[in-house]
Amino acid sequence: MNQIPIEQLSPTEKQLLIRIQAKLIGLGVTARFAYKTTGPVVSTFYYNLDYSIPIVKILKKEEDIAIAAGVSRVLITREEDKIAISIPNPVRETVTFDSCIYTMMQEQAKPETRKALPLLLGVNTYGKVSSLDLVDQPHVLIAGSTGGGKSILLQALISGLALMRSEKELKLILVDTKKLDLSLFSTLPHVIDTIENPEQFHTSMTRLMSIVRKRTDLMKGIARNITEYNQMQDQKLPYYVMAIDEVADLINLDKNWLFEGDATKYEDYPRIPARLNSLLQICRAAGVHVICATRSEEHTSELQSRQYL
């Protein structure tokens, strides 16, 4: 985290600090500026709060601070022993994939920061490239409204995985009923299956469940998961990642295929949610992971309520 002290702030930023400090004093809050961090979208100002001041007294003053800063809104949070006030930057910085992937490649070259299945998330509020290990998650659910960037994020995650892992280390299964966003990855050597309709999905799920159960039997009494197993074997088992773009559309298509448009019957026999849940319960140790994207609150809540995603 690049901490910028008050001496390195620009005149405009110092004027902003003066306005915020004046507002804090007016609210009866005693706080001393510590440092600032800058991200691509927001800049965060950190303050040391007087211990005699109740923290709730400032956490609920976002509207007052936003008026003093001259912006539409701010976010006030507590980070360890400091108060953080995040303010939107006048101009948003463009975050490029190539700059992020270069930084992640450098991290992957170091044993202490190497991840089994690295997922590139972008740049955080501190201005640092952020990534996580899919093995630790062990699955990902991307939810949001139409046009919110779900497919773009999914493409970035797949691109990062394919660049960081060879086709011998990683096998990809792509599910795209729209036949648009994931089709450009179909020629990757990592891709073993491209699915465009529910029937293909069920066929692929049957094969995947068979792989999971064979691996479970193979590791029984030897290792608890694929990571431990691969450390003991010369011939490594590859990871499997199923990426589903718009799982809600997949479920709706399955309703029509199964009951010829009478979707009400699907509630008594939800094939895709049931099969996904069955897979997610047992696949982590076998090295099989799922990344889902959806815009439907109904299906998102259903999957989250089972605590599998």
C-alpha positions as CSV (number, residue, x, y, z in Angstrom):
1,M,0.0,0.0,0.0
2,N,1.5,3.3,-1.2
3,Q,1.0,5.7,1.8
4,I,1.2,9.4,0.7
5,P,2.0,11.8,3.6
6,I,0.6,15.3,3.8
7,E,3.9,16.8,2.5
8,Q,3.4,15.0,-0.9
9,L,-0.2,16.1,-1.4
10,S,-1.0,18.5,-4.2
11,P,-2.4,22.0,-3.4
12,T,-5.9,20.9,-4.5
13,E,-5.7,17.9,-2.2
14,K,-4.5,20.0,0.7
15,Q,-7.5,22.4,0.1
16,L,-9.8,19.3,0.2
17,L,-8.2,18.3,3.5
18,I,-8.9,21.7,5.0
19,R,-12.6,21.5,4.0
20,I,-12.9,18.0,5.5
21,Q,-11.1,19.0,8.7
22,A,-13.4,22.0,9.1
23,K,-16.4,19.9,8.7
24,L,-15.1,17.3,11.2
25,I,-14.5,20.1,13.7
26,G,-18.0,21.4,13.1
27,L,-19.4,17.9,13.8
28,G,-17.4,17.8,17.1
29,V,-15.0,15.1,15.8
30,T,-11.3,15.4,16.7
31,A,-9.3,13.6,14.0
32,R,-5.7,14.0,12.7
33,F,-4.8,13.2,9.1
34,A,-2.4,10.3,8.7
35,Y,-1.9,9.5,5.1
36,K,-3.6,9.0,1.7
37,T,-3.8,6.1,-0.8
38,T,-4.8,6.5,-4.4
39,G,-6.6,3.9,-6.5
40,P,-8.0,4.0,-10.1
41,V,-11.5,5.2,-9.0
42,V,-11.2,6.6,-5.4
43,S,-8.7,8.2,-3.2
44,T,-8.8,7.3,0.5
45,F,-7.8,9.6,3.3
46,Y,-6.9,8.0,6.6
47,Y,-7.4,9.7,10.0
48,N,-6.3,9.0,13.5
49,L,-9.5,9.4,15.6
50,D,-9.4,10.7,19.1
51,Y,-10.1,7.8,21.4
52,S,-12.7,9.8,23.4
53,I,-14.8,10.2,20.2
54,P,-17.4,7.4,19.6
55,I,-16.7,5.9,16.2
56,V,-20.4,5.9,15.3
57,K,-20.3,9.7,15.5
58,I,-18.3,9.8,12.2
59,L,-19.5,6.7,10.5
60,K,-22.9,8.1,10.0
61,K,-21.7,11.5,8.6
62,E,-21.1,10.5,5.0
63,E,-23.6,13.1,3.6
64,D,-21.9,15.9,5.6
65,I,-18.4,14.9,4.5
66,A,-19.6,14.5,0.8
67,I,-20.9,18.1,0.9
68,A,-17.6,19.4,2.3
69,A,-15.6,17.5,-0.3
70,G,-17.9,18.7,-3.1
71,V,-18.7,15.2,-4.4
72,S,-21.9,13.2,-4.8
73,R,-21.0,10.7,-2.1
74,V,-18.2,9.3,0.0
75,L,-17.6,6.1,1.9
76,I,-16.5,6.1,5.6
77,T,-15.1,2.9,7.1
78,R,-12.9,1.8,9.9
79,E,-9.6,0.1,9.0
80,E,-7.8,-1.2,12.1
81,D,-7.1,1.9,14.3
82,K,-7.9,4.5,11.7
83,I,-11.0,6.1,10.0
84,A,-10.9,5.8,6.2
85,I,-12.7,8.4,4.0
86,S,-12.9,7.3,0.4
87,I,-13.6,10.1,-2.2
88,P,-14.1,9.6,-5.9
89,N,-11.3,10.8,-8.1
90,P,-12.1,13.6,-10.6
91,V,-11.0,11.4,-13.5
92,R,-11.2,7.6,-13.4
93,E,-8.1,5.8,-14.4
94,T,-8.3,3.2,-17.1
95,V,-7.1,-0.2,-15.8
96,T,-5.7,-2.4,-18.6
97,F,-5.6,-6.2,-18.6
98,D,-2.0,-6.4,-19.9
99,S,-0.6,-4.2,-17.1
100,C,-2.4,-6.3,-14.5
101,I,-1.4,-9.7,-15.9
102,Y,2.2,-8.6,-16.1
103,T,2.2,-7.9,-12.4
104,M,0.5,-11.2,-11.6
105,M,3.1,-13.0,-13.7
106,Q,5.8,-11.5,-11.5
107,E,3.9,-12.7,-8.4
108,Q,3.6,-16.2,-9.8
109,A,7.3,-16.4,-10.4
110,K,7.9,-16.1,-6.6
111,P,7.2,-19.3,-4.6
112,E,5.8,-17.4,-1.6
113,T,3.1,-15.6,-3.7
114,R,2.4,-18.4,-6.2
115,K,-1.2,-19.5,-6.5
116,A,-2.5,-22.8,-7.8
117,L,-5.4,-21.2,-9.9
118,P,-4.8,-17.4,-9.9
119,L,-7.8,-15.2,-10.7
120,L,-7.1,-11.7,-11.8
121,L,-9.6,-9.2,-10.2
122,G,-8.0,-5.9,-11.3
123,V,-6.7,-3.0,-9.2
124,N,-7.9,-2.4,-5.6
125,T,-8.5,0.9,-3.9
126,Y,-4.8,1.1,-2.9
127,G,-3.7,1.1,-6.5
128,K,-2.3,-2.5,-6.3
129,V,-3.1,-5.4,-8.6
130,S,-5.5,-7.7,-6.8
131,S,-5.8,-11.5,-7.3
132,L,-7.0,-14.5,-5.4
133,D,-6.6,-18.3,-5.6
134,L,-9.6,-20.2,-6.9
135,V,-8.5,-23.2,-4.9
136,D,-9.1,-21.3,-1.7
137,Q,-12.5,-20.0,-2.6
138,P,-13.4,-22.7,-3.9
139,H,-16.1,-21.4,-6.3
140,V,-17.1,-18.0,-7.6
141,L,-20.6,-16.4,-8.0
142,I,-20.7,-13.2,-10.1
143,A,-24.0,-11.4,-9.7
144,G,-25.2,-8.1,-11.0
145,S,-27.6,-6.2,-13.3
146,T,-27.4,-6.3,-17.1
147,G,-24.5,-4.3,-18.4
148,G,-22.7,-4.4,-15.1
149,G,-19.7,-6.1,-16.5
150,K,-20.3,-9.7,-15.4
151,S,-19.2,-11.2,-18.7
152,I,-16.1,-8.9,-18.9
153,L,-15.0,-10.1,-15.5
154,L,-15.6,-13.7,-16.4
155,Q,-13.5,-13.3,-19.6
156,A,-10.7,-11.7,-17.5
157,L,-10.8,-14.6,-15.1
158,I,-10.6,-17.2,-17.9
159,S,-7.9,-15.3,-19.7
160,G,-5.8,-15.1,-16.5
161,L,-6.2,-18.8,-15.8
162,A,-5.3,-19.8,-19.4
163,L,-2.2,-17.6,-19.4
164,M,-1.0,-18.8,-16.1
165,R,-1.6,-22.5,-16.5
166,S,-0.9,-24.9,-19.4
167,E,-3.4,-27.2,-20.9
168,K,-1.8,-30.1,-19.0
169,E,-2.4,-28.3,-15.7
170,L,-5.9,-26.9,-16.4
171,K,-9.0,-28.1,-18.2
172,L,-11.8,-25.6,-19.0
173,I,-15.5,-26.3,-19.6
174,L,-17.3,-23.3,-21.0
175,V,-21.1,-22.9,-20.7
176,D,-22.5,-20.0,-22.8
177,T,-26.2,-20.3,-23.9
178,K,-26.0,-16.8,-25.5
179,K,-23.1,-18.1,-27.8
180,L,-21.4,-14.7,-27.6
181,D,-19.1,-13.9,-24.7
182,L,-17.2,-17.2,-24.2
183,S,-17.1,-18.3,-27.8
184,L,-13.8,-16.6,-28.4
185,F,-12.1,-19.0,-25.9
186,S,-13.4,-22.2,-27.7
187,T,-10.1,-22.6,-29.6
188,L,-7.9,-22.6,-26.5
189,P,-6.1,-25.9,-25.9
190,H,-7.4,-25.8,-22.3
191,V,-11.0,-26.1,-23.4
192,I,-12.4,-29.7,-23.4
193,D,-16.1,-28.8,-23.8
194,T,-18.1,-25.9,-25.1
195,I,-21.8,-26.1,-24.0
196,E,-24.6,-24.1,-25.6
197,N,-27.8,-25.8,-24.4
198,P,-29.1,-27.7,-21.4
199,E,-28.8,-31.2,-22.9
200,Q,-25.1,-30.6,-23.6
201,F,-24.8,-29.3,-20.0
202,H,-26.3,-32.5,-18.5
203,T,-24.0,-34.7,-20.6
204,S,-20.9,-32.7,-19.5
205,M,-22.1,-32.8,-15.8
206,T,-22.4,-36.6,-15.9
207,R,-18.8,-36.8,-17.2
208,L,-17.6,-34.3,-14.6
209,M,-19.3,-36.1,-11.7
210,S,-17.6,-39.3,-12.9
211,I,-14.2,-37.6,-12.8
212,V,-14.9,-36.3,-9.3
213,R,-15.8,-39.8,-8.0
214,K,-12.9,-41.5,-9.6
215,R,-10.5,-39.0,-8.1
216,T,-12.1,-39.3,-4.7
217,D,-11.5,-43.1,-4.9
218,L,-8.0,-42.5,-6.1
219,M,-7.0,-40.2,-3.3
220,K,-8.8,-42.2,-0.6
221,G,-6.3,-43.0,2.2
222,I,-3.5,-41.1,0.4
223,A,-4.4,-37.4,0.4
224,R,-7.2,-35.1,1.5
225,N,-7.3,-33.1,-1.7
226,I,-5.7,-32.7,-5.1
227,T,-3.0,-30.3,-3.9
228,E,-1.6,-32.9,-1.4
229,Y,-2.0,-35.7,-4.0
230,N,0.0,-33.8,-6.7
231,Q,2.8,-33.0,-4.2
232,M,3.3,-36.8,-3.7
233,Q,3.0,-37.8,-7.4
234,D,5.2,-37.4,-10.4
235,Q,2.2,-37.4,-12.8
236,K,0.0,-34.5,-11.7
237,L,-3.7,-34.4,-11.9
238,P,-5.1,-31.3,-13.8
239,Y,-7.6,-28.9,-12.3
240,Y,-11.0,-28.6,-13.9
241,V,-12.9,-25.2,-14.1
242,M,-16.4,-24.9,-15.3
243,A,-17.3,-21.3,-16.3
244,I,-21.0,-20.6,-16.7
245,D,-22.1,-17.3,-18.3
246,E,-25.7,-16.5,-17.3
247,V,-26.7,-19.5,-15.2
248,A,-30.3,-18.1,-15.0
249,D,-30.7,-18.4,-18.8
250,L,-29.4,-21.9,-18.7
251,I,-32.0,-22.8,-16.0
252,N,-34.8,-21.1,-18.0
253,L,-33.8,-22.9,-21.2
254,D,-33.9,-26.2,-19.2
255,K,-37.5,-25.4,-18.1
256,N,-38.6,-25.1,-21.7
257,W,-36.7,-28.1,-22.9
258,L,-38.0,-30.3,-20.2
259,F,-41.6,-29.2,-19.9
260,E,-42.2,-27.5,-23.3
261,G,-42.8,-24.1,-21.9
262,D,-44.8,-25.1,-18.7
263,A,-42.1,-23.7,-16.3
264,T,-44.3,-24.2,-13.2
265,K,-43.5,-27.9,-13.2
266,Y,-39.8,-27.1,-12.9
267,E,-40.2,-26.1,-9.3
268,D,-40.8,-29.7,-8.4
269,Y,-37.9,-31.0,-10.5
270,P,-35.2,-28.4,-10.7
271,R,-32.6,-30.4,-12.7
272,I,-29.8,-27.8,-13.1
273,P,-29.8,-26.3,-9.6
274,A,-29.9,-29.8,-8.1
275,R,-27.0,-31.1,-10.3
276,L,-24.9,-28.0,-9.6
277,N,-25.5,-28.4,-5.9
278,S,-24.6,-32.1,-6.0
279,L,-21.3,-31.2,-7.8
280,L,-20.4,-28.3,-5.6
281,Q,-20.7,-30.4,-2.4
282,I,-18.0,-32.9,-3.4
283,C,-15.9,-31.4,-6.1
284,R,-13.5,-29.1,-4.3
285,A,-11.1,-31.8,-3.0
286,A,-11.0,-33.4,-6.4
287,G,-9.8,-30.2,-8.0
288,V,-13.0,-29.2,-9.8
289,H,-14.2,-25.6,-9.4
290,V,-17.2,-23.6,-10.8
291,I,-17.4,-20.0,-11.8
292,C,-21.0,-18.8,-12.3
293,A,-22.3,-15.5,-13.6
294,T,-26.0,-14.5,-13.4
295,R,-28.3,-11.5,-13.3
296,S,-31.2,-13.3,-11.6
297,E,-31.7,-12.5,-7.9
298,E,-33.9,-15.6,-7.6
299,H,-31.3,-18.1,-8.7
300,T,-28.5,-16.2,-6.9
301,S,-30.3,-16.4,-3.6
302,E,-31.0,-20.0,-4.1
303,L,-27.4,-21.0,-4.7
304,Q,-26.1,-18.7,-1.9
305,S,-28.7,-20.0,0.6
306,R,-27.2,-23.5,0.2
307,Q,-23.7,-22.0,1.0
308,Y,-22.1,-23.7,-2.0
309,L,-21.0,-20.5,-3.7
